[in-house]
Each structure stands twice: as C-alpha cells, then as structure tokens.
Amino acid sequence: MQNNHADEDHDNFYHYSDYDDPEGNEEGSYNCKKGNCSVTKFRYPDGTVRLRNPHIELMDQDILYHLALGSESHDLVEMFGDVKFVCMGGTPKRMESFAYYIMKEIGHKLPTGTTLQDISQYSYRYSMFKVGPVLSVSHGMGVPSIGILLHEIIKLMYHAKAKDPIFFRIGTCGGIGLEGGTVVISDDAVDEMGNHYYQVPMLGKPVRRPAKLDRRLVRELKALADPEDPYDTVTGTTMCANDFYEGLKKFYKN
C-alpha cells in the first residue's frame, strides 16, 4: 500500500524547490518524486543547512549586516550551533516576552550573573534573543522586512552548522475564511492576489518561488491542540502582504 503522507512529507519537508522553469514563468511546475528528485535539497545528509547560493561558502567573510553578526567576527558555531527552533514574530518587545515565556516552559536557566540580551541590538533593525536551543527574533512588518531577515537567519544557521532547524512565524495573520480570534496553523500561504507563490524581481525579471510548508509539522502542531482551550485551533490558509492597509483590501473590508 502506498503511503501518501510519506510522499507529502518528502515533497514538503526534505526539499525546497523553485518552479522547474529557471525564468520563474507561471507554467513552471513543482516536480519531485521520492527517490528521484529534480529539486535542490536544502539540507546536507547530517542535517545542516545547504544554501542555494554556491558562492557564499567561497567568501572570506559573510557579514549578516541586519543582525550585527559576521562569519569571521563571531564564532557562530559556538554561539548558535545548538539551535533547533527559530521563532519569528513582529515586534522586538513581543519576541523578548516570548523568549522569557520559552525560558520558563523549557526550564532553561541563565548562568549566574547574566541576563537575557538582545544579540542584534546594534543592528538597530531586528532584535534577537537566544534561550537554549530556541532563537526568538523580531521580523518587523510585511513581506519585505521578513524577507531580509529570512535571508540572514538562514545563512546564520548555515554558518552555525545548526542541524535540522525548524522555522516558525508566530503572531497575528490574515486567516482566509476564518473568524477573528481563531488560532491558525498554516497549511497553505498566499500573497495579496491569492497566489500560492512568492514573487520577487531579480535582475529585472520576476522570479516566482512556491510557498511550500512542512505538512508533517502542521499535523504535529495540530495534534498538540487541547479541546479545553478557550479558542479554536485549526489548519488553514493564511496571507502575507506587502502593505498592512491597502495590501489587505482584497480580503478585508473596512
């Protein structure tokens, strides 16, 4: 009997793909068959992050400007090599509060005489806190701000040689067809036009990348929901926009 869930996990968890068409045209398609993959693996066999850009590993130093870190100026393996979870949310204060919450939940104790520090405070862009294997990072508002952070956070995990890091985005969202106050675990994501891909201009040409999520992780998170919670927890489609007001008009009416 064929295990369809295993195929879904393979396609969405173990690999990241562009559309087959290198120009990013709409007719390109996602193509991966278990055991015979035509997409780029995003992890090495030992679980460490594999970057799509082959030139990064040839650089003398990779400066993560918006995080105030660098591959030569900091011992990133020592600082972040044990990271398992990267949790991202909107504001610095929110993610600082989340870091303290996680510290209590996992029973992590800071060394005597130390306090929780904003690792990226001198970037003046994002705030980042580390609690054991958990990174808590602010991403600002909208796709452009999140995109900049993701570029540098993924490279940070690469330089740190972190194994099998899992990325979460936590916070308010545009839940499609759902009542306000519902907790949504995203199993699909769209932009302002309802497209299931992220489009970015590169060298004067639009490049589209499919918005693929880890379906196995979605199922694991949904299984943690408590029926006694005073709110509904569902899986569903969420939207991320470039603009908070006009960009959301397609789905929200004042």
C-alpha positions as CSV (number, residue, x, y, z in Angstrom):
1,M,0.0,0.0,0.0
2,Q,1.4,3.4,-0.9
3,N,1.9,5.9,1.9
4,N,0.6,9.2,0.5
5,H,1.5,11.0,3.7
6,A,5.1,9.9,3.3
7,D,5.2,11.4,-0.2
8,E,3.8,14.6,1.1
9,D,6.4,14.8,3.8
10,H,9.1,14.1,1.3
11,D,8.0,16.8,-1.1
12,N,7.4,19.5,1.6
13,F,9.8,18.8,4.4
14,Y,13.0,17.4,2.9
15,H,13.2,19.6,-0.1
16,Y,12.8,23.2,-1.3
17,S,12.1,23.9,-4.9
18,D,11.8,26.7,-7.4
19,Y,9.5,26.2,-10.3
20,D,11.2,24.0,-12.9
21,D,11.4,26.9,-15.3
22,P,14.6,28.8,-14.4
23,E,12.9,32.0,-15.6
24,G,10.2,31.6,-13.0
25,N,7.4,31.5,-15.5
26,E,3.9,30.6,-14.3
27,E,3.8,27.4,-16.4
28,G,6.7,26.0,-14.4
29,S,5.7,23.2,-12.1
30,Y,6.9,21.7,-8.8
31,N,8.4,18.3,-9.6
32,C,9.7,15.8,-7.1
33,K,9.4,12.1,-6.9
34,K,10.6,10.1,-4.0
35,G,13.9,8.6,-4.7
36,N,14.3,10.5,-8.0
37,C,14.4,14.2,-7.1
38,S,14.9,17.0,-9.5
39,V,14.8,19.7,-6.9
40,T,17.5,21.2,-4.8
41,K,17.9,19.7,-1.3
42,F,18.1,22.3,1.3
43,R,19.9,20.2,3.9
44,Y,23.1,18.1,3.8
45,P,22.9,14.4,5.0
46,D,23.9,15.4,8.5
47,G,21.0,17.9,8.8
48,T,23.0,21.1,8.4
49,V,21.6,23.8,6.2
50,R,22.5,23.8,2.5
51,L,22.3,27.2,0.8
52,R,21.1,27.6,-2.8
53,N,23.8,30.2,-3.5
54,P,27.1,28.3,-4.0
55,H,29.2,31.4,-3.8
56,I,28.6,32.0,0.0
57,E,31.0,29.3,1.0
58,L,33.7,30.8,-1.1
59,M,33.5,34.2,0.7
60,D,36.3,35.2,3.2
61,Q,33.6,36.7,5.4
62,D,29.8,36.8,5.2
63,I,28.5,39.9,7.1
64,L,25.0,39.5,8.3
65,Y,24.5,43.2,8.4
66,H,21.0,43.4,9.7
67,L,21.8,41.0,12.6
68,A,25.0,42.7,13.6
69,L,26.9,39.4,13.1
70,G,29.6,38.1,10.8
71,S,31.1,34.7,10.0
72,E,34.6,35.9,10.8
73,S,33.9,38.4,13.5
74,H,31.9,36.0,15.6
75,D,32.2,32.3,16.5
76,L,28.7,31.4,15.0
77,V,29.2,27.7,15.6
78,E,29.8,28.2,19.3
79,M,27.0,30.8,19.6
80,F,24.3,29.2,17.6
81,G,25.3,25.6,16.7
82,D,22.8,24.1,19.1
83,V,19.7,26.0,17.7
84,K,16.8,23.7,16.9
85,F,13.9,26.2,16.7
86,V,13.9,29.7,15.1
87,C,10.7,31.6,16.2
88,M,9.9,34.8,14.4
89,G,7.4,37.5,15.3
90,G,6.6,41.1,14.6
91,T,7.9,43.4,17.3
92,P,11.1,43.4,19.5
93,K,9.1,43.6,22.7
94,R,6.8,40.7,21.7
95,M,9.8,38.4,20.9
96,E,11.6,39.4,24.1
97,S,8.4,38.4,26.0
98,F,8.3,35.2,24.0
99,A,11.9,34.4,24.9
100,Y,11.1,34.7,28.6
101,Y,8.0,32.6,28.2
102,I,10.0,29.8,26.4
103,M,12.7,30.1,29.1
104,K,10.1,29.2,31.7
105,E,8.4,26.5,29.6
106,I,11.6,24.5,28.9
107,G,13.2,25.2,32.3
108,H,16.2,26.9,30.9
109,K,18.4,28.8,33.4
110,L,20.8,31.5,32.5
111,P,24.2,31.4,34.1
112,T,24.5,33.2,37.4
113,G,25.1,36.9,37.0
114,T,23.8,37.0,33.4
115,T,20.6,38.4,31.8
116,L,18.8,37.8,28.6
117,Q,20.4,40.0,25.9
118,D,19.3,41.3,22.5
119,I,22.1,39.8,20.4
120,S,21.3,42.1,17.4
121,Q,20.7,45.3,19.4
122,Y,23.5,47.2,17.5
123,S,22.0,46.4,14.1
124,Y,19.1,48.8,15.0
125,R,16.9,46.7,12.7
126,Y,15.9,43.5,14.4
127,S,16.0,42.1,17.9
128,M,17.2,38.5,18.6
129,F,17.2,36.5,21.8
130,K,18.6,33.0,22.4
131,V,17.2,30.7,25.1
132,G,19.0,27.3,24.9
133,P,18.0,25.8,21.5
134,V,15.4,28.5,20.7
135,L,16.0,31.7,18.8
136,S,13.4,34.4,19.3
137,V,13.6,37.1,16.5
138,S,11.6,40.1,15.5
139,H,10.9,40.4,11.8
140,G,9.1,43.8,11.5
141,M,6.0,44.2,9.3
142,G,5.3,42.9,5.8
143,V,7.0,40.7,3.3
144,P,10.0,43.0,2.5
145,S,11.1,43.1,6.2
146,I,10.5,39.4,6.7
147,G,12.4,38.5,3.5
148,I,15.5,40.4,4.6
149,L,15.5,38.7,7.9
150,L,15.0,35.2,6.4
151,H,17.9,35.6,4.1
152,E,20.3,36.4,7.0
153,I,18.7,33.9,9.5
154,I,19.0,31.0,7.1
155,K,22.7,32.0,6.4
156,L,23.2,32.2,10.1
157,M,22.0,28.7,10.6
158,Y,24.3,27.6,7.7
159,H,27.4,29.2,9.2
160,A,26.5,27.9,12.7
161,K,26.2,24.4,11.3
162,A,22.9,24.0,13.1
163,K,21.3,20.6,12.4
164,D,17.7,20.3,11.3
165,P,16.5,23.8,12.5
166,I,12.7,24.4,12.3
167,F,11.4,27.8,11.4
168,F,8.2,29.2,12.9
169,R,6.4,32.5,12.3
170,I,4.2,33.5,15.3
171,G,1.7,36.3,15.5
172,T,-1.4,37.8,14.0
173,C,-2.2,36.8,10.4
174,G,-4.7,37.0,7.7
175,G,-6.7,33.8,8.1
176,I,-8.7,33.2,5.0
177,G,-12.4,32.5,5.7
178,L,-11.9,32.2,9.5
179,E,-13.3,34.1,12.4
180,G,-11.2,36.6,14.3
181,G,-9.5,35.1,17.4
182,T,-9.0,31.7,15.7
183,V,-5.6,30.1,16.1
184,V,-4.5,29.1,12.6
185,I,-1.7,26.6,11.8
186,S,-0.8,27.5,8.2
187,D,-1.0,24.6,5.8
188,D,-1.0,26.9,2.8
189,A,0.0,30.5,2.2
190,V,-0.9,33.2,-0.3
191,D,0.0,36.7,-1.2
192,E,-2.3,39.7,-1.7
193,M,-3.5,38.4,-5.0
194,G,-4.2,34.9,-3.7
195,N,-1.1,33.4,-5.4
196,H,0.5,30.4,-3.9
197,Y,4.0,31.7,-4.5
198,Y,6.3,34.5,-3.6
199,Q,7.4,36.7,-6.4
200,V,10.5,38.9,-6.3
201,P,12.2,40.9,-9.1
202,M,15.8,39.7,-9.8
203,L,18.0,41.4,-12.4
204,G,14.9,43.0,-14.0
205,K,12.9,39.7,-14.2
206,P,10.2,38.4,-11.9
207,V,11.1,35.2,-10.2
208,R,8.4,33.0,-8.5
209,R,9.0,30.6,-5.7
210,P,6.3,28.3,-4.4
211,A,5.1,28.8,-0.9
212,K,5.6,25.2,0.4
213,L,5.0,24.4,4.0
214,D,6.0,21.4,6.1
215,R,2.9,19.2,6.2
216,R,4.3,16.8,8.8
217,L,5.0,19.7,11.1
218,V,1.4,21.0,10.6
219,R,0.0,17.7,11.7
220,E,2.3,17.5,14.7
221,L,1.3,21.0,15.8
222,K,-2.4,20.4,15.3
223,A,-2.2,17.2,17.4
224,L,-1.0,19.4,20.3
225,A,-4.2,21.5,20.4
226,D,-6.2,21.0,23.6
227,P,-10.0,20.7,23.2
228,E,-10.3,22.5,26.5
229,D,-8.6,25.7,25.1
230,P,-10.9,28.7,25.1
231,Y,-10.2,29.2,21.4
232,D,-10.4,27.2,18.2
233,T,-7.2,25.8,16.7
234,V,-7.5,24.9,13.0
235,T,-5.3,24.4,10.0
236,G,-5.9,26.7,7.1
237,T,-4.7,29.3,4.6
238,T,-3.0,32.5,5.7
239,M,-2.0,35.5,3.8
240,C,1.1,37.7,4.0
241,A,1.1,41.1,2.3
242,N,3.5,43.9,1.4
243,D,1.2,46.5,3.0
244,F,-1.0,46.5,6.1
245,Y,-3.7,48.8,4.8
246,E,-4.1,48.8,1.0
247,G,-2.5,45.4,0.5
248,L,-5.1,43.7,2.7
249,K,-8.1,45.3,0.9
250,K,-8.7,42.2,-1.2
251,F,-9.7,40.1,1.9
252,Y,-10.7,42.7,4.5
253,K,-13.2,45.5,4.0
254,N,-13.4,48.5,6.4
